[in-house]
Amino acid sequence: MHYIGKILIILGILSVVAGIIVYFLGDKLGWLGHLPGDIRVEKENFGFYFPITTMIIVSVVVTLIIRLIQRFF
C-alpha cells in the first residue's frame, strides 16, 4: 500500500504542476494542438480534429518525466 500512496502523491504533484503551467502559460501554449501533422477536417455539418503530432510530443515529454521519476524512487 505504501507504493500506491507514493504513486498517488506523485500524480497529485504532477497534476498541480501541470495546472500551474497551463494557468500561467496558457496564452503562450496556443500553438500546442495546431502543429503541422495535426489533422483537421471541417465541413458544413461535420468537424474532425486529430492532433497526432501534439499527442506524440506530449507522450514523449510524459515518458521522459516518468523515467526521471522512476530513477529517483
PyMOL Python script that loads the backbone (N, CA, C, O; Angstrom):
from pymol import cmd

cmd.read_pdbstr("""\
ATOM      1  N   MET A   1       0.813  -1.192   0.000  1.00  0.00           N
ATOM      2  CA  MET A   1       0.000   0.000   0.000  1.00  0.00           C
ATOM      3  C   MET A   1       0.864   1.267   0.000  1.00  0.00           C
ATOM      4  O   MET A   1       0.428   2.314  -0.478  1.00  0.00           O
ATOM      5  N   HIS A   2       2.076   1.174   0.530  1.00  0.00           N
ATOM      6  CA  HIS A   2       2.938   2.357   0.541  1.00  0.00           C
ATOM      7  C   HIS A   2       3.304   2.776  -0.871  1.00  0.00           C
ATOM      8  O   HIS A   2       3.417   3.968  -1.157  1.00  0.00           O
ATOM      9  N   TYR A   3       3.490   1.813  -1.749  1.00  0.00           N
ATOM     10  CA  TYR A   3       3.855   2.104  -3.133  1.00  0.00           C
ATOM     11  C   TYR A   3       2.727   2.844  -3.845  1.00  0.00           C
ATOM     12  O   TYR A   3       2.972   3.794  -4.588  1.00  0.00           O
ATOM     13  N   ILE A   4       1.499   2.409  -3.617  1.00  0.00           N
ATOM     14  CA  ILE A   4       0.350   3.076  -4.230  1.00  0.00           C
ATOM     15  C   ILE A   4       0.219   4.492  -3.683  1.00  0.00           C
ATOM     16  O   ILE A   4      -0.128   5.413  -4.423  1.00  0.00           O
ATOM     17  N   GLY A   5       0.489   4.670  -2.411  1.00  0.00           N
ATOM     18  CA  GLY A   5       0.449   6.004  -1.815  1.00  0.00           C
ATOM     19  C   GLY A   5       1.465   6.937  -2.452  1.00  0.00           C
ATOM     20  O   GLY A   5       1.160   8.100  -2.717  1.00  0.00           O
ATOM     21  N   LYS A   6       2.677   6.436  -2.702  1.00  0.00           N
ATOM     22  CA  LYS A   6       3.702   7.244  -3.359  1.00  0.00           C
ATOM     23  C   LYS A   6       3.262   7.639  -4.767  1.00  0.00           C
ATOM     24  O   LYS A   6       3.440   8.783  -5.185  1.00  0.00           O
ATOM     25  N   ILE A   7       2.692   6.688  -5.487  1.00  0.00           N
ATOM     26  CA  ILE A   7       2.240   6.968  -6.848  1.00  0.00           C
ATOM     27  C   ILE A   7       1.154   8.040  -6.836  1.00  0.00           C
ATOM     28  O   ILE A   7       1.178   8.952  -7.663  1.00  0.00           O
ATOM     29  N   LEU A   8       0.208   7.942  -5.912  1.00  0.00           N
ATOM     30  CA  LEU A   8      -0.864   8.929  -5.842  1.00  0.00           C
ATOM     31  C   LEU A   8      -0.331  10.312  -5.476  1.00  0.00           C
ATOM     32  O   LEU A   8      -0.803  11.317  -6.009  1.00  0.00           O
ATOM     33  N   ILE A   9       0.633  10.372  -4.587  1.00  0.00           N
ATOM     34  CA  ILE A   9       1.239  11.657  -4.221  1.00  0.00           C
ATOM     35  C   ILE A   9       1.957  12.263  -5.416  1.00  0.00           C
ATOM     36  O   ILE A   9       1.819  13.457  -5.680  1.00  0.00           O
ATOM     37  N   ILE A  10       2.719  11.456  -6.138  1.00  0.00           N
ATOM     38  CA  ILE A  10       3.458  11.949  -7.308  1.00  0.00           C
ATOM     39  C   ILE A  10       2.486  12.421  -8.382  1.00  0.00           C
ATOM     40  O   ILE A  10       2.695  13.474  -8.984  1.00  0.00           O
ATOM     41  N   LEU A  11       1.425  11.651  -8.630  1.00  0.00           N
ATOM     42  CA  LEU A  11       0.433  12.059  -9.624  1.00  0.00           C
ATOM     43  C   LEU A  11      -0.257  13.365  -9.212  1.00  0.00           C
ATOM     44  O   LEU A  11      -0.553  14.208 -10.059  1.00  0.00           O
ATOM     45  N   GLY A  12      -0.505  13.524  -7.932  1.00  0.00           N
ATOM     46  CA  GLY A  12      -1.112  14.764  -7.445  1.00  0.00           C
ATOM     47  C   GLY A  12      -0.189  15.956  -7.643  1.00  0.00           C
ATOM     48  O   GLY A  12      -0.629  17.024  -8.067  1.00  0.00           O
ATOM     49  N   ILE A  13       1.087  15.773  -7.338  1.00  0.00           N
ATOM     50  CA  ILE A  13       2.062  16.850  -7.519  1.00  0.00           C
ATOM     51  C   ILE A  13       2.199  17.195  -8.998  1.00  0.00           C
ATOM     52  O   ILE A  13       2.229  18.372  -9.356  1.00  0.00           O
ATOM     53  N   LEU A  14       2.282  16.188  -9.857  1.00  0.00           N
ATOM     54  CA  LEU A  14       2.371  16.434 -11.295  1.00  0.00           C
ATOM     55  C   LEU A  14       1.125  17.139 -11.820  1.00  0.00           C
ATOM     56  O   LEU A  14       1.209  17.997 -12.699  1.00  0.00           O
ATOM     57  N   SER A  15      -0.016  16.774 -11.281  1.00  0.00           N
ATOM     58  CA  SER A  15      -1.255  17.417 -11.694  1.00  0.00           C
ATOM     59  C   SER A  15      -1.270  18.890 -11.300  1.00  0.00           C
ATOM     60  O   SER A  15      -1.701  19.735 -12.084  1.00  0.00           O
ATOM     61  N   VAL A  16      -0.808  19.202 -10.102  1.00  0.00           N
ATOM     62  CA  VAL A  16      -0.738  20.597  -9.657  1.00  0.00           C
ATOM     63  C   VAL A  16       0.255  21.377 -10.507  1.00  0.00           C
ATOM     64  O   VAL A  16      -0.026  22.508 -10.903  1.00  0.00           O
ATOM     65  N   VAL A  17       1.417  20.786 -10.791  1.00  0.00           N
ATOM     66  CA  VAL A  17       2.418  21.462 -11.624  1.00  0.00           C
ATOM     67  C   VAL A  17       1.865  21.708 -13.025  1.00  0.00           C
ATOM     68  O   VAL A  17       2.043  22.795 -13.574  1.00  0.00           O
ATOM     69  N   ALA A  18       1.202  20.723 -13.605  1.00  0.00           N
ATOM     70  CA  ALA A  18       0.610  20.893 -14.928  1.00  0.00           C
ATOM     71  C   ALA A  18      -0.449  21.990 -14.906  1.00  0.00           C
ATOM     72  O   ALA A  18      -0.536  22.779 -15.847  1.00  0.00           O
ATOM     73  N   GLY A  19      -1.250  22.052 -13.853  1.00  0.00           N
ATOM     74  CA  GLY A  19      -2.259  23.097 -13.718  1.00  0.00           C
ATOM     75  C   GLY A  19      -1.638  24.477 -13.622  1.00  0.00           C
ATOM     76  O   GLY A  19      -2.149  25.426 -14.216  1.00  0.00           O
ATOM     77  N   ILE A  20      -0.548  24.603 -12.885  1.00  0.00           N
ATOM     78  CA  ILE A  20       0.144  25.887 -12.762  1.00  0.00           C
ATOM     79  C   ILE A  20       0.720  26.310 -14.102  1.00  0.00           C
ATOM     80  O   ILE A  20       0.626  27.476 -14.486  1.00  0.00           O
ATOM     81  N   ILE A  21       1.318  25.359 -14.815  1.00  0.00           N
ATOM     82  CA  ILE A  21       1.890  25.675 -16.131  1.00  0.00           C
ATOM     83  C   ILE A  21       0.800  26.148 -17.086  1.00  0.00           C
ATOM     84  O   ILE A  21       0.981  27.150 -17.778  1.00  0.00           O
ATOM     85  N   VAL A  22      -0.318  25.447 -17.134  1.00  0.00           N
ATOM     86  CA  VAL A  22      -1.408  25.829 -18.035  1.00  0.00           C
ATOM     87  C   VAL A  22      -1.998  27.171 -17.607  1.00  0.00           C
ATOM     88  O   VAL A  22      -2.346  27.989 -18.459  1.00  0.00           O
ATOM     89  N   TYR A  23      -2.112  27.403 -16.323  1.00  0.00           N
ATOM     90  CA  TYR A  23      -2.692  28.657 -15.833  1.00  0.00           C
ATOM     91  C   TYR A  23      -1.835  29.858 -16.216  1.00  0.00           C
ATOM     92  O   TYR A  23      -2.352  30.865 -16.699  1.00  0.00           O
ATOM     93  N   PHE A  24      -0.526  29.752 -16.002  1.00  0.00           N
ATOM     94  CA  PHE A  24       0.346  30.891 -16.251  1.00  0.00           C
ATOM     95  C   PHE A  24       0.838  30.985 -17.698  1.00  0.00           C
ATOM     96  O   PHE A  24       1.103  32.084 -18.184  1.00  0.00           O
ATOM     97  N   LEU A  25       0.961  29.867 -18.381  1.00  0.00           N
ATOM     98  CA  LEU A  25       1.484  29.876 -19.743  1.00  0.00           C
ATOM     99  C   LEU A  25       0.439  29.510 -20.787  1.00  0.00           C
ATOM    100  O   LEU A  25       0.793  29.223 -21.931  1.00  0.00           O
ATOM    101  N   GLY A  26      -0.831  29.513 -20.425  1.00  0.00           N
ATOM    102  CA  GLY A  26      -1.891  29.116 -21.333  1.00  0.00           C
ATOM    103  C   GLY A  26      -1.917  29.934 -22.612  1.00  0.00           C
ATOM    104  O   GLY A  26      -2.169  29.397 -23.691  1.00  0.00           O
ATOM    105  N   ASP A  27      -1.659  31.236 -22.497  1.00  0.00           N
ATOM    106  CA  ASP A  27      -1.663  32.089 -23.691  1.00  0.00           C
ATOM    107  C   ASP A  27      -0.491  31.775 -24.604  1.00  0.00           C
ATOM    108  O   ASP A  27      -0.603  31.890 -25.824  1.00  0.00           O
ATOM    109  N   LYS A  28       0.621  31.382 -24.025  1.00  0.00           N
ATOM    110  CA  LYS A  28       1.823  31.112 -24.820  1.00  0.00           C
ATOM    111  C   LYS A  28       1.836  29.691 -25.385  1.00  0.00           C
ATOM    112  O   LYS A  28       2.663  29.373 -26.241  1.00  0.00           O
ATOM    113  N   LEU A  29       0.941  28.850 -24.921  1.00  0.00           N
ATOM    114  CA  LEU A  29       0.872  27.471 -25.409  1.00  0.00           C
ATOM    115  C   LEU A  29      -0.221  27.293 -26.462  1.00  0.00           C
ATOM    116  O   LEU A  29      -0.658  26.169 -26.711  1.00  0.00           O
ATOM    117  N   GLY A  30      -0.664  28.379 -27.079  1.00  0.00           N
ATOM    118  CA  GLY A  30      -1.718  28.314 -28.078  1.00  0.00           C
ATOM    119  C   GLY A  30      -1.322  27.520 -29.316  1.00  0.00           C
ATOM    120  O   GLY A  30      -2.189  26.993 -30.014  1.00  0.00           O
ATOM    121  N   TRP A  31      -0.030  27.428 -29.596  1.00  0.00           N
ATOM    122  CA  TRP A  31       0.448  26.666 -30.757  1.00  0.00           C
ATOM    123  C   TRP A  31       0.272  25.169 -30.549  1.00  0.00           C
ATOM    124  O   TRP A  31       0.203  24.407 -31.513  1.00  0.00           O
ATOM    125  N   LEU A  32       0.199  24.751 -29.294  1.00  0.00           N
ATOM    126  CA  LEU A  32       0.046  23.331 -28.999  1.00  0.00           C
ATOM    127  C   LEU A  32      -1.348  22.888 -29.434  1.00  0.00           C
ATOM    128  O   LEU A  32      -2.349  23.411 -28.943  1.00  0.00           O
ATOM    129  N   GLY A  33      -1.413  21.951 -30.330  1.00  0.00           N
ATOM    130  CA  GLY A  33      -2.671  21.494 -30.895  1.00  0.00           C
ATOM    131  C   GLY A  33      -2.891  22.012 -32.304  1.00  0.00           C
ATOM    132  O   GLY A  33      -3.856  21.638 -32.971  1.00  0.00           O
ATOM    133  N   HIS A  34      -1.990  22.877 -32.753  1.00  0.00           N
ATOM    134  CA  HIS A  34      -2.070  23.415 -34.115  1.00  0.00           C
ATOM    135  C   HIS A  34      -0.748  23.205 -34.839  1.00  0.00           C
ATOM    136  O   HIS A  34      -0.307  24.065 -35.601  1.00  0.00           O
ATOM    137  N   LEU A  35      -0.129  22.080 -34.602  1.00  0.00           N
ATOM    138  CA  LEU A  35       1.168  21.781 -35.191  1.00  0.00           C
ATOM    139  C   LEU A  35       1.000  21.150 -36.575  1.00  0.00           C
ATOM    140  O   LEU A  35      -0.055  20.598 -36.889  1.00  0.00           O
ATOM    141  N   PRO A  36       2.046  21.238 -37.397  1.00  0.00           N
ATOM    142  CA  PRO A  36       1.991  20.511 -38.667  1.00  0.00           C
ATOM    143  C   PRO A  36       1.882  19.009 -38.379  1.00  0.00           C
ATOM    144  O   PRO A  36       2.621  18.478 -37.550  1.00  0.00           O
ATOM    145  N   GLY A  37       0.990  18.354 -39.041  1.00  0.00           N
ATOM    146  CA  GLY A  37       0.766  16.933 -38.794  1.00  0.00           C
ATOM    147  C   GLY A  37      -0.513  16.680 -38.026  1.00  0.00           C
ATOM    148  O   GLY A  37      -1.011  15.554 -38.009  1.00  0.00           O
ATOM    149  N   ASP A  38      -1.057  17.710 -37.387  1.00  0.00           N
ATOM    150  CA  ASP A  38      -2.355  17.582 -36.747  1.00  0.00           C
ATOM    151  C   ASP A  38      -3.418  17.615 -37.834  1.00  0.00           C
ATOM    152  O   ASP A  38      -3.422  18.509 -38.680  1.00  0.00           O
ATOM    153  N   ILE A  39      -4.314  16.647 -37.809  1.00  0.00           N
ATOM    154  CA  ILE A  39      -5.316  16.505 -38.868  1.00  0.00           C
ATOM    155  C   ILE A  39      -6.583  17.249 -38.464  1.00  0.00           C
ATOM    156  O   ILE A  39      -7.128  17.033 -37.382  1.00  0.00           O
ATOM    157  N   ARG A  40      -7.039  18.125 -39.349  1.00  0.00           N
ATOM    158  CA  ARG A  40      -8.273  18.877 -39.122  1.00  0.00           C
ATOM    159  C   ARG A  40      -9.100  18.854 -40.400  1.00  0.00           C
ATOM    160  O   ARG A  40      -8.636  19.266 -41.463  1.00  0.00           O
ATOM    161  N   VAL A  41     -10.328  18.367 -40.281  1.00  0.00           N
ATOM    162  CA  VAL A  41     -11.261  18.339 -41.405  1.00  0.00           C
ATOM    163  C   VAL A  41     -12.527  19.050 -40.938  1.00  0.00           C
ATOM    164  O   VAL A  41     -13.159  18.640 -39.964  1.00  0.00           O
ATOM    165  N   GLU A  42     -12.887  20.110 -41.640  1.00  0.00           N
ATOM    166  CA  GLU A  42     -14.101  20.841 -41.301  1.00  0.00           C
ATOM    167  C   GLU A  42     -14.970  20.968 -42.548  1.00  0.00           C
ATOM    168  O   GLU A  42     -14.521  21.423 -43.600  1.00  0.00           O
ATOM    169  N   LYS A  43     -16.217  20.554 -42.401  1.00  0.00           N
ATOM    170  CA  LYS A  43     -17.191  20.678 -43.475  1.00  0.00           C
ATOM    171  C   LYS A  43     -18.426  21.367 -42.906  1.00  0.00           C
ATOM    172  O   LYS A  43     -18.412  21.835 -41.767  1.00  0.00           O
ATOM    173  N   GLU A  44     -19.476  21.429 -43.688  1.00  0.00           N
ATOM    174  CA  GLU A  44     -20.671  22.145 -43.275  1.00  0.00           C
ATOM    175  C   GLU A  44     -21.208  21.701 -41.922  1.00  0.00           C
ATOM    176  O   GLU A  44     -21.295  22.505 -40.994  1.00  0.00           O
ATOM    177  N   ASN A  45     -21.562  20.451 -41.806  1.00  0.00           N
ATOM    178  CA  ASN A  45     -22.158  19.930 -40.573  1.00  0.00           C
ATOM    179  C   ASN A  45     -21.260  18.912 -39.885  1.00  0.00           C
ATOM    180  O   ASN A  45     -21.728  18.086 -39.101  1.00  0.00           O
ATOM    181  N   PHE A  46     -19.995  18.978 -40.179  1.00  0.00           N
ATOM    182  CA  PHE A  46     -19.098  17.953 -39.657  1.00  0.00           C
ATOM    183  C   PHE A  46     -17.740  18.571 -39.360  1.00  0.00           C
ATOM    184  O   PHE A  46     -17.228  19.374 -40.140  1.00  0.00           O
ATOM    185  N   GLY A  47     -17.170  18.194 -38.243  1.00  0.00           N
ATOM    186  CA  GLY A  47     -15.821  18.615 -37.912  1.00  0.00           C
ATOM    187  C   GLY A  47     -15.056  17.464 -37.285  1.00  0.00           C
ATOM    188  O   GLY A  47     -15.582  16.759 -36.424  1.00  0.00           O
ATOM    189  N   PHE A  48     -13.834  17.276 -37.710  1.00  0.00           N
ATOM    190  CA  PHE A  48     -12.990  16.202 -37.183  1.00  0.00           C
ATOM    191  C   PHE A  48     -11.603  16.764 -36.918  1.00  0.00           C
ATOM    192  O   PHE A  48     -11.019  17.425 -37.776  1.00  0.00           O
ATOM    193  N   TYR A  49     -11.082  16.500 -35.735  1.00  0.00           N
ATOM    194  CA  TYR A  49      -9.772  17.002 -35.362  1.00  0.00           C
ATOM    195  C   TYR A  49      -9.001  15.881 -34.683  1.00  0.00           C
ATOM    196  O   TYR A  49      -9.466  15.309 -33.697  1.00  0.00           O
ATOM    197  N   PHE A  50      -7.829  15.568 -35.209  1.00  0.00           N
ATOM    198  CA  PHE A  50      -6.987  14.512 -34.663  1.00  0.00           C
ATOM    199  C   PHE A  50      -5.571  15.057 -34.498  1.00  0.00           C
ATOM    200  O   PHE A  50      -4.811  15.087 -35.467  1.00  0.00           O
ATOM    201  N   PRO A  51      -5.199  15.490 -33.290  1.00  0.00           N
ATOM    202  CA  PRO A  51      -3.889  16.126 -33.070  1.00  0.00           C
ATOM    203  C   PRO A  51      -2.764  15.101 -32.888  1.00  0.00           C
ATOM    204  O   PRO A  51      -2.231  14.958 -31.788  1.00  0.00           O
ATOM    205  N   ILE A  52      -2.407  14.398 -33.947  1.00  0.00           N
ATOM    206  CA  ILE A  52      -1.442  13.302 -33.843  1.00  0.00           C
ATOM    207  C   ILE A  52      -0.044  13.794 -33.462  1.00  0.00           C
ATOM    208  O   ILE A  52       0.615  13.173 -32.629  1.00  0.00           O
ATOM    209  N   THR A  53       0.417  14.890 -34.052  1.00  0.00           N
ATOM    210  CA  THR A  53       1.748  15.408 -33.723  1.00  0.00           C
ATOM    211  C   THR A  53       1.792  15.886 -32.279  1.00  0.00           C
ATOM    212  O   THR A  53       2.762  15.635 -31.564  1.00  0.00           O
ATOM    213  N   THR A  54       0.747  16.567 -31.857  1.00  0.00           N
ATOM    214  CA  THR A  54       0.685  17.039 -30.477  1.00  0.00           C
ATOM    215  C   THR A  54       0.690  15.862 -29.509  1.00  0.00           C
ATOM    216  O   THR A  54       1.358  15.918 -28.476  1.00  0.00           O
ATOM    217  N   MET A  55      -0.045  14.798 -29.826  1.00  0.00           N
ATOM    218  CA  MET A  55      -0.082  13.634 -28.949  1.00  0.00           C
ATOM    219  C   MET A  55       1.283  12.961 -28.852  1.00  0.00           C
ATOM    220  O   MET A  55       1.669  12.493 -27.781  1.00  0.00           O
ATOM    221  N   ILE A  56       2.007  12.909 -29.951  1.00  0.00           N
ATOM    222  CA  ILE A  56       3.342  12.303 -29.927  1.00  0.00           C
ATOM    223  C   ILE A  56       4.282  13.118 -29.045  1.00  0.00           C
ATOM    224  O   ILE A  56       5.030  12.552 -28.247  1.00  0.00           O
ATOM    225  N   ILE A  57       4.250  14.441 -29.184  1.00  0.00           N
ATOM    226  CA  ILE A  57       5.127  15.301 -28.376  1.00  0.00           C
ATOM    227  C   ILE A  57       4.778  15.182 -26.895  1.00  0.00           C
ATOM    228  O   ILE A  57       5.673  15.055 -26.060  1.00  0.00           O
ATOM    229  N   VAL A  58       3.497  15.222 -26.563  1.00  0.00           N
ATOM    230  CA  VAL A  58       3.073  15.094 -25.163  1.00  0.00           C
ATOM    231  C   VAL A  58       3.473  13.724 -24.623  1.00  0.00           C
ATOM    232  O   VAL A  58       3.905  13.620 -23.475  1.00  0.00           O
ATOM    233  N   SER A  59       3.339  12.684 -25.422  1.00  0.00           N
ATOM    234  CA  SER A  59       3.717  11.340 -24.998  1.00  0.00           C
ATOM    235  C   SER A  59       5.207  11.245 -24.699  1.00  0.00           C
ATOM    236  O   SER A  59       5.598  10.639 -23.701  1.00  0.00           O
ATOM    237  N   VAL A  60       6.035  11.829 -25.540  1.00  0.00           N
ATOM    238  CA  VAL A  60       7.485  11.800 -25.320  1.00  0.00           C
ATOM    239  C   VAL A  60       7.843  12.559 -24.039  1.00  0.00           C
ATOM    240  O   VAL A  60       8.668  12.092 -23.253  1.00  0.00           O
ATOM    241  N   VAL A  61       7.236  13.709 -23.829  1.00  0.00           N
ATOM    242  CA  VAL A  61       7.525  14.502 -22.627  1.00  0.00           C
ATOM    243  C   VAL A  61       7.088  13.755 -21.375  1.00  0.00           C
ATOM    244  O   VAL A  61       7.838  13.694 -20.400  1.00  0.00           O
ATOM    245  N   VAL A  62       5.899  13.190 -21.386  1.00  0.00           N
ATOM    246  CA  VAL A  62       5.405  12.446 -20.221  1.00  0.00           C
ATOM    247  C   VAL A  62       6.270  11.217 -19.964  1.00  0.00           C
ATOM    248  O   VAL A  62       6.550  10.898 -18.809  1.00  0.00           O
ATOM    249  N   THR A  63       6.694  10.528 -21.004  1.00  0.00           N
ATOM    250  CA  THR A  63       7.571   9.368 -20.846  1.00  0.00           C
ATOM    251  C   THR A  63       8.896   9.771 -20.213  1.00  0.00           C
ATOM    252  O   THR A  63       9.391   9.075 -19.326  1.00  0.00           O
ATOM    253  N   LEU A  64       9.470  10.869 -20.649  1.00  0.00           N
ATOM    254  CA  LEU A  64      10.727  11.339 -20.053  1.00  0.00           C
ATOM    255  C   LEU A  64      10.548  11.692 -18.582  1.00  0.00           C
ATOM    256  O   LEU A  64      11.411  11.379 -17.761  1.00  0.00           O
ATOM    257  N   ILE A  65       9.448  12.335 -18.245  1.00  0.00           N
ATOM    258  CA  ILE A  65       9.187  12.685 -16.843  1.00  0.00           C
ATOM    259  C   ILE A  65       9.030  11.430 -16.001  1.00  0.00           C
ATOM    260  O   ILE A  65       9.576  11.352 -14.900  1.00  0.00           O
ATOM    261  N   ILE A  66       8.292  10.447 -16.503  1.00  0.00           N
ATOM    262  CA  ILE A  66       8.094   9.206 -15.751  1.00  0.00           C
ATOM    263  C   ILE A  66       9.418   8.475 -15.563  1.00  0.00           C
ATOM    264  O   ILE A  66       9.681   7.945 -14.483  1.00  0.00           O
ATOM    265  N   ARG A  67      10.248   8.438 -16.590  1.00  0.00           N
ATOM    266  CA  ARG A  67      11.550   7.769 -16.457  1.00  0.00           C
ATOM    267  C   ARG A  67      12.434   8.466 -15.434  1.00  0.00           C
ATOM    268  O   ARG A  67      13.143   7.804 -14.676  1.00  0.00           O
ATOM    269  N   LEU A  68      12.400   9.795 -15.404  1.00  0.00           N
ATOM    270  CA  LEU A  68      13.175  10.528 -14.403  1.00  0.00           C
ATOM    271  C   LEU A  68      12.683  10.227 -12.997  1.00  0.00           C
ATOM    272  O   LEU A  68      13.482  10.052 -12.078  1.00  0.00           O
ATOM    273  N   ILE A  69      11.366  10.167 -12.830  1.00  0.00           N
ATOM    274  CA  ILE A  69      10.798   9.855 -11.513  1.00  0.00           C
ATOM    275  C   ILE A  69      11.177   8.439 -11.095  1.00  0.00           C
ATOM    276  O   ILE A  69      11.491   8.212  -9.927  1.00  0.00           O
ATOM    277  N   GLN A  70      11.154   7.486 -12.019  1.00  0.00           N
ATOM    278  CA  GLN A  70      11.493   6.105 -11.684  1.00  0.00           C
ATOM    279  C   GLN A  70      12.943   5.967 -11.250  1.00  0.00           C
ATOM    280  O   GLN A  70      13.256   5.090 -10.445  1.00  0.00           O
ATOM    281  N   ARG A  71      13.817   6.791 -11.749  1.00  0.00           N
ATOM    282  CA  ARG A  71      15.228   6.714 -11.342  1.00  0.00           C
ATOM    283  C   ARG A  71      15.407   7.101  -9.885  1.00  0.00           C
ATOM    284  O   ARG A  71      16.296   6.581  -9.209  1.00  0.00           O
ATOM    285  N   PHE A  72      14.573   8.006  -9.394  1.00  0.00           N
ATOM    286  CA  PHE A  72      14.730   8.507  -8.033  1.00  0.00           C
ATOM    287  C   PHE A  72      13.942   7.706  -7.012  1.00  0.00           C
ATOM    288  O   PHE A  72      14.173   7.863  -5.813  1.00  0.00           O
ATOM    289  N   PHE A  73      13.006   6.840  -7.448  1.00  0.00           N
ATOM    290  CA  PHE A  73      12.201   6.073  -6.478  1.00  0.00           C
ATOM    291  C   PHE A  73      12.402   4.619  -6.658  1.00  0.00           C
ATOM    292  O   PHE A  73      11.809   3.819  -5.935  1.00  0.00           O
TER     293      PHE A  73
END
""", "prot")
cmd.dss("prot")
cmd.show_as("cartoon", "prot")
cmd.util.cbc("prot")
cmd.orient("prot")
